[in-house]
Amino acid sequence: MSETKYIFVTGGVVSSLGKGLTAAALGTLLENRGLKVAIQKFDPYLNVDPGTMSPFQHGEVYVLDDGAETDLDLGHYERFTHTKLSRFNNLTSGQVYQAVLEKERRGEYLGKTVQVIPHVTDMIQERIQEVARITEADVVITEIGGTTGDIEGLPFLEAIREFALDVGYNNAIFVHVTYVPYIKAAGELKTKPTQQSVAKLREIGIAPHILVCRTEKPLCKELREKMSLFCNVPYNAVIEEKDVDHSIYEVPLMLQREKMDSLVCDLLRLDVPPADMKDWQEIIRKLIAPQHRVRIGVVGKYIGLNDAYKSVYEAIIHGGVANDCGVAIEKIDAEDIDSEHPEKSLKGLSGILVPGGFGERGTEGKIAAARYARENNIPYLGLCLGMQIATIEFARNVLSLEKAHSLEFDKETPHPVIWLMEDQKKVEDKGGTMRLGSQDCYLKPGSLAARLYDAEVIKERHRHRFEFNNTYRDQFEKAGLSISGTTAENKLVEMVEIPGHPFYIACQFHPEFHSKPNKPHPLFTGFIAACMVEPEKEKAGKPSKEMED
């Protein structure tokens, strides 16, 4: 296909409507029609990236192969499609203004007055063109973050308005995601918020081609006709996007039933065959009616906010899909775990996972969870901080290194089994300065890690400052904690495991960022498979008498 087509996804009424999911689901359908799709996210906030933002503020930070710290919606894009994302796929107002001001300081504007229009809007349009050029995609889907009418989002809306005008009719369309609230007292859905949202968008100069309506209840014919009339979109372009019953992975099939992908192809003059979604339907079958079931405890400090561990939860579900196993995820606040009696919070779990994070809060609860899993033959998977937690626990309770800890949490610890990476010691800025992105990891032949990956060298994404202290490496290995993954030349420890335990493995990287429903990550696949096996009575996780001697 010679000419790239563009789809712009905006949102109205309220935030957190699921624009990212809608964009990703549409990408899935278009890919399954044989098109090459690229997706990008424009965020109106002034942060250069979300790397320094609290998970309570913004959810998880999603890390790409090139080390870019991005919005969690990019995780949806990668999970739902085959698009290859880079730092060019996430643009914030902070990045735009920073780039514009740097050009001004260098004198590149030749003495002109620097303004939002055209300089800021031109910079935004250049990013759209750059993604199209780099990816050589047939279709570029661009999601505009925030809510229509927000002051900070206006430059982005103006930029896409100008861009659509430049590329011409049938080459760009606007999809507006809106909310149709159900008023329980009145017993009916209300369309007025949607009408006003579209009116606000039209004031800016954008008329949506398709209206995607998030709703708790089905849209009747009369409501669709009403929104069609007052929002100036065809009846068949009023798309129902009802809350899904089981999984977000139902959304592509829902939009296909609404014939949204067919409508998009008609509007963009794309002559492609219908999407074959048989594989996707099988994924949904396994999610709705799995052959097995397990209960996984996720022990973290940001449990109150679902988006803080979004990719972790999704990767666990993918591991279930790989094993035709339904997964009930129990979210356990690390601060609620009694260090002396962790069974009060953890008893009955099929497996325990400790995800990444920063800061001391909840650390002792996570350590107690790791010990409980090790001593009771419960499958354990540690991610990033979860590996450091496993290391600290083993040092304290197997090596008898009293008060062993990480220097991140205790600068006075006599046994810093986790310490600051050498190249991080002089770093002062917080944003974008960690060990980030895809790095090689060399696996120990014959290890559980090597068997799961079926490889000798793997690439995984990282986001950390602290590492395993090699000073203690021999002690750990002699006591039974195997170093199963390292960086080149055996320098940094990347993975640890306990041979003889049903499944006790932890990694310094974030495997959840590489997992997809149709391509589950091997670590999560192996973890769920181990969780499906009834635990043995003997506590194999404890060191042998020979190890103790």
Backbone hydrogen bonds, N-H to C=O, Kabsch-Sander energy under -0.5 kcal/mol:
donor,donor_aa,acceptor,acceptor_aa,energy
4,T,2,S,-0.5
5,K,138,D,-2.8
6,Y,171,N,-2.5
7,I,140,V,-2.6
8,F,173,I,-2.5
9,V,7,I,-0.5
9,V,142,T,-3.0
10,T,8,F,-0.6
10,T,175,V,-2.6
12,G,177,V,-2.3
14,V,12,G,-2.0
22,T,18,G,-2.4
23,A,19,K,-2.9
24,A,20,G,-2.5
25,A,21,L,-2.9
26,L,22,T,-2.4
27,G,23,A,-2.1
28,T,24,A,-2.1
29,L,25,A,-1.9
30,L,26,L,-2.4
31,E,27,G,-2.5
32,N,28,T,-2.1
33,R,30,L,-1.1
34,G,31,E,-2.0
35,L,30,L,-1.9
37,V,35,L,-0.6
38,A,139,V,-2.4
40,Q,141,I,-2.5
41,K,89,N,-2.9
42,F,143,E,-3.0
43,D,41,K,-0.6
43,D,91,L,-3.3
52,T,49,D,-0.6
53,M,50,P,-1.7
57,Q,54,S,-1.3
58,H,54,S,-2.2
59,G,55,P,-2.4
60,E,307,D,-2.2
62,Y,60,E,-0.6
62,Y,70,T,-2.2
63,V,61,V,-0.6
64,L,68,A,-2.1
67,G,64,L,-1.9
70,T,62,Y,-2.9
70,T,68,A,-0.7
74,L,71,D,-1.6
75,G,72,L,-1.4
76,H,72,L,-0.9
77,Y,73,D,-2.0
78,E,74,L,-2.1
79,R,75,G,-2.4
80,F,76,H,-2.4
81,T,77,Y,-1.5
85,L,83,T,-0.7
89,N,86,S,-2.5
90,N,87,R,-1.1
91,L,41,K,-2.6
93,S,43,D,-1.5
93,S,45,Y,-1.0
94,G,45,Y,-1.4
94,G,47,N,-0.8
96,V,92,T,-2.2
97,Y,93,S,-3.0
98,Q,94,G,-2.2
99,A,95,Q,-2.4
100,V,96,V,-2.5
101,L,97,Y,-2.6
102,E,98,Q,-2.0
103,K,99,A,-2.0
104,E,100,V,-2.1
105,R,101,L,-2.3
106,R,102,E,-1.5
107,G,104,E,-1.2
108,E,103,K,-2.4
110,L,107,G,-1.5
112,K,109,Y,-1.8
115,Q,113,T,-0.5
119,H,115,Q,-0.6
120,V,115,Q,-1.3
120,V,116,V,-0.5
121,T,116,V,-2.2
122,D,118,P,-2.6
123,M,119,H,-1.7
124,I,120,V,-1.8
125,Q,121,T,-2.2
126,E,122,D,-2.2
127,R,123,M,-1.3
128,I,124,I,-1.4
129,Q,125,Q,-2.1
130,E,126,E,-2.4
131,V,127,R,-2.3
132,A,128,I,-1.9
133,R,129,Q,-2.3
134,I,130,E,-3.0
135,T,131,V,-2.3
136,E,132,A,-1.6
137,A,132,A,-0.5
138,D,36,K,-1.9
139,V,36,K,-2.0
140,V,5,K,-2.7
141,I,38,A,-3.2
141,I,139,V,-0.5
142,T,7,I,-3.2
142,T,140,V,-0.5
143,E,40,Q,-2.8
143,E,141,I,-0.5
144,I,9,V,-3.0
145,G,42,F,-3.6
145,G,143,E,-0.7
148,T,11,G,-2.8
150,D,147,T,-2.4
153,G,150,D,-0.8
154,L,150,D,-0.6
154,L,151,I,-1.3
157,L,153,G,-1.9
158,E,154,L,-2.6
159,A,155,P,-2.2
160,I,156,F,-2.3
161,R,157,L,-1.8
162,E,158,E,-2.4
163,F,159,A,-2.4
164,A,160,I,-2.4
165,L,161,R,-1.6
166,D,162,E,-2.0
167,V,163,F,-2.4
168,G,164,A,-1.4
171,N,168,G,-1.5
173,I,6,Y,-2.0
175,V,8,F,-3.3
176,H,174,F,-0.5
176,H,210,I,-2.8
177,V,10,T,-3.0
177,V,175,V,-0.6
178,T,176,H,-0.5
178,T,212,V,-2.9
180,V,214,R,-2.7
183,I,181,P,-0.6
183,I,188,E,-2.7
184,K,182,Y,-0.9
187,G,183,I,-1.9
188,E,183,I,-1.4
190,K,181,P,-2.4
195,Q,191,T,-2.3
196,Q,192,K,-2.6
197,S,193,P,-2.1
198,V,194,T,-2.5
199,A,195,Q,-2.2
200,K,196,Q,-2.2
201,L,197,S,-1.9
202,R,198,V,-2.5
203,E,199,A,-1.7
204,I,200,K,-1.1
205,G,201,L,-0.6
206,I,201,L,-2.0
207,A,205,G,-0.5
209,H,174,F,-2.4
210,I,174,F,-1.7
211,L,237,A,-2.9
212,V,176,H,-2.6
212,V,210,I,-0.6
213,C,211,L,-0.6
213,C,239,I,-3.4
214,R,178,T,-3.1
214,R,212,V,-0.8
215,T,241,E,-1.3
220,C,218,P,-0.6
224,R,220,C,-2.0
225,E,221,K,-2.5
226,K,222,E,-2.1
227,M,223,L,-2.5
228,S,224,R,-2.4
229,L,225,E,-2.3
230,F,226,K,-2.6
231,C,227,M,-1.9
232,N,228,S,-0.7
233,V,228,S,-1.4
237,A,234,P,-1.6
238,V,235,Y,-1.5
239,I,211,L,-3.3
239,I,237,A,-0.9
241,E,213,C,-2.7
243,D,215,T,-2.1
250,E,247,S,-1.7
251,V,248,I,-1.7
254,M,250,E,-2.1
255,L,251,V,-2.7
256,Q,252,P,-2.0
257,R,253,L,-2.1
258,E,254,M,-1.5
259,K,256,Q,-1.5
260,M,255,L,-2.4
263,L,259,K,-1.9
264,V,260,M,-2.5
265,C,261,D,-2.2
266,D,262,S,-2.1
267,L,263,L,-2.6
268,L,264,V,-2.2
269,R,266,D,-0.8
270,L,265,C,-3.0
271,D,269,R,-0.7
272,V,270,L,-1.3
276,D,32,N,-1.3
277,M,275,A,-0.8
281,Q,277,M,-2.4
282,E,278,K,-1.7
283,I,279,D,-1.6
284,I,280,W,-2.0
285,R,281,Q,-2.1
286,K,282,E,-2.1
287,L,283,I,-1.5
288,I,284,I,-2.6
289,A,285,R,-3.1
291,Q,324,D,-1.4
292,H,324,D,-1.4
294,V,326,G,-2.3
296,I,328,A,-2.4
297,G,351,G,-2.7
298,V,296,I,-0.6
298,V,330,E,-2.5
299,V,297,G,-0.7
299,V,353,L,-2.5
300,G,298,V,-0.7
300,G,332,I,-1.9
305,L,302,Y,-2.0
306,N,304,G,-0.6
308,A,305,L,-1.5
309,Y,306,N,-1.0
310,K,307,D,-1.2
313,Y,309,Y,-2.5
314,E,310,K,-2.2
315,A,311,S,-2.4
316,I,312,V,-2.1
317,I,313,Y,-1.9
318,H,314,E,-2.4
319,G,315,A,-2.2
320,G,316,I,-1.6
321,V,317,I,-2.2
322,A,318,H,-2.3
323,N,319,G,-0.9
323,N,320,G,-0.6
324,D,321,V,-1.4
325,C,320,G,-3.2
326,G,292,H,-3.5
328,A,294,V,-2.7
328,A,326,G,-0.5
329,I,327,V,-0.7
330,E,296,I,-3.5
330,E,328,A,-0.6
331,K,329,I,-0.7
332,I,298,V,-2.8
332,I,330,E,-0.6
333,D,331,K,-0.5
334,A,300,G,-2.9
336,D,333,D,-1.9
337,I,334,A,-1.1
339,S,337,I,-0.7
344,K,341,H,-1.7
345,S,342,P,-1.7
346,L,342,P,-1.9
347,K,343,E,-2.1
349,L,346,L,-1.6
350,S,295,R,-3.1
351,G,295,R,-1.2
352,I,379,P,-2.7
353,L,297,G,-2.9
354,V,381,L,-1.8
363,T,360,E,-2.3
366,K,362,G,-1.7
367,I,363,T,-2.3
368,A,364,E,-2.2
369,A,365,G,-1.8
370,A,366,K,-2.3
371,R,367,I,-2.2
372,Y,368,A,-2.4
373,A,369,A,-2.2
374,R,370,A,-2.3
375,E,371,R,-2.8
376,N,372,Y,-1.3
377,N,374,R,-0.7
378,I,373,A,-1.9
380,Y,503,F,-3.1
381,L,352,I,-2.0
382,G,505,I,-1.7
383,L,354,V,-2.7
384,C,382,G,-0.5
384,C,507,C,-2.5
384,C,509,F,-0.7
385,L,383,L,-0.6
386,G,383,L,-2.8
387,M,384,C,-1.3
388,Q,384,C,-1.5
389,I,385,L,-2.9
390,A,386,G,-1.6
391,T,387,M,-2.1
392,I,388,Q,-2.5
393,E,389,I,-2.6
394,F,390,A,-2.2
395,A,391,T,-2.3
396,R,392,I,-2.2
397,N,393,E,-2.6
398,V,394,F,-2.2
399,L,394,F,-2.0
401,L,395,A,-2.9
402,E,400,S,-1.3
404,A,401,L,-1.9
405,H,415,H,-2.0
407,L,418,I,-2.4
409,F,406,S,-1.2
410,D,406,S,-2.4
413,T,410,D,-1.3
417,V,405,H,-0.8
417,V,415,H,-2.1
418,I,405,H,-1.3
419,W,467,E,-2.4
421,M,465,R,-2.6
424,Q,421,M,-1.8
425,K,421,M,-0.5
425,K,422,E,-1.1
427,V,424,Q,-1.2
433,T,430,K,-1.0
435,R,464,H,-2.6
436,L,434,M,-0.9
437,G,462,H,-1.7
438,S,65,D,-2.8
439,Q,460,E,-2.5
441,C,458,I,-2.6
442,Y,486,T,-3.6
443,L,441,C,-0.5
443,L,456,E,-3.1
444,K,484,S,-2.6
447,S,444,K,-2.2
451,R,447,S,-2.0
452,L,448,L,-2.6
453,Y,449,A,-2.5
454,D,450,A,-1.9
455,A,450,A,-0.9
458,I,441,C,-2.6
460,E,439,Q,-2.0
462,H,437,G,-1.6
464,H,435,R,-1.3
467,E,419,W,-3.2
469,N,417,V,-3.0
470,N,468,F,-0.8
472,Y,469,N,-1.8
473,R,470,N,-1.4
476,F,472,Y,-2.1
477,E,473,R,-2.3
478,K,474,D,-2.5
479,A,475,Q,-1.4
480,G,476,F,-0.6
480,G,477,E,-0.9
481,L,476,F,-2.6
482,S,480,G,-0.9
482,S,497,E,-2.5
484,S,482,S,-1.0
484,S,495,M,-1.2
485,G,495,M,-1.4
486,T,442,Y,-2.1
487,T,492,L,-1.9
490,N,487,T,-1.4
491,K,488,A,-1.3
494,E,485,G,-3.3
495,M,485,G,-2.1
496,V,506,A,-2.5
497,E,482,S,-2.0
498,I,504,Y,-1.7
501,H,498,I,-1.6
505,I,380,Y,-2.2
506,A,496,V,-2.5
507,C,382,G,-2.7
508,Q,494,E,-3.0
510,H,461,R,-2.9
513,F,510,H,-1.4
514,H,511,P,-2.0
515,S,512,E,-1.0
516,K,519,K,-1.3
519,K,516,K,-1.0
525,T,521,H,-2.5
526,G,522,P,-2.6
527,F,523,L,-2.1
528,I,524,F,-2.4
529,A,525,T,-2.0
530,A,526,G,-2.2
531,C,527,F,-1.9
532,M,528,I,-1.1
533,V,530,A,-1.3
540,A,538,E,-1.7
542,K,539,K,-1.5
548,E,544,S,-2.3
549,D,545,K,-2.4
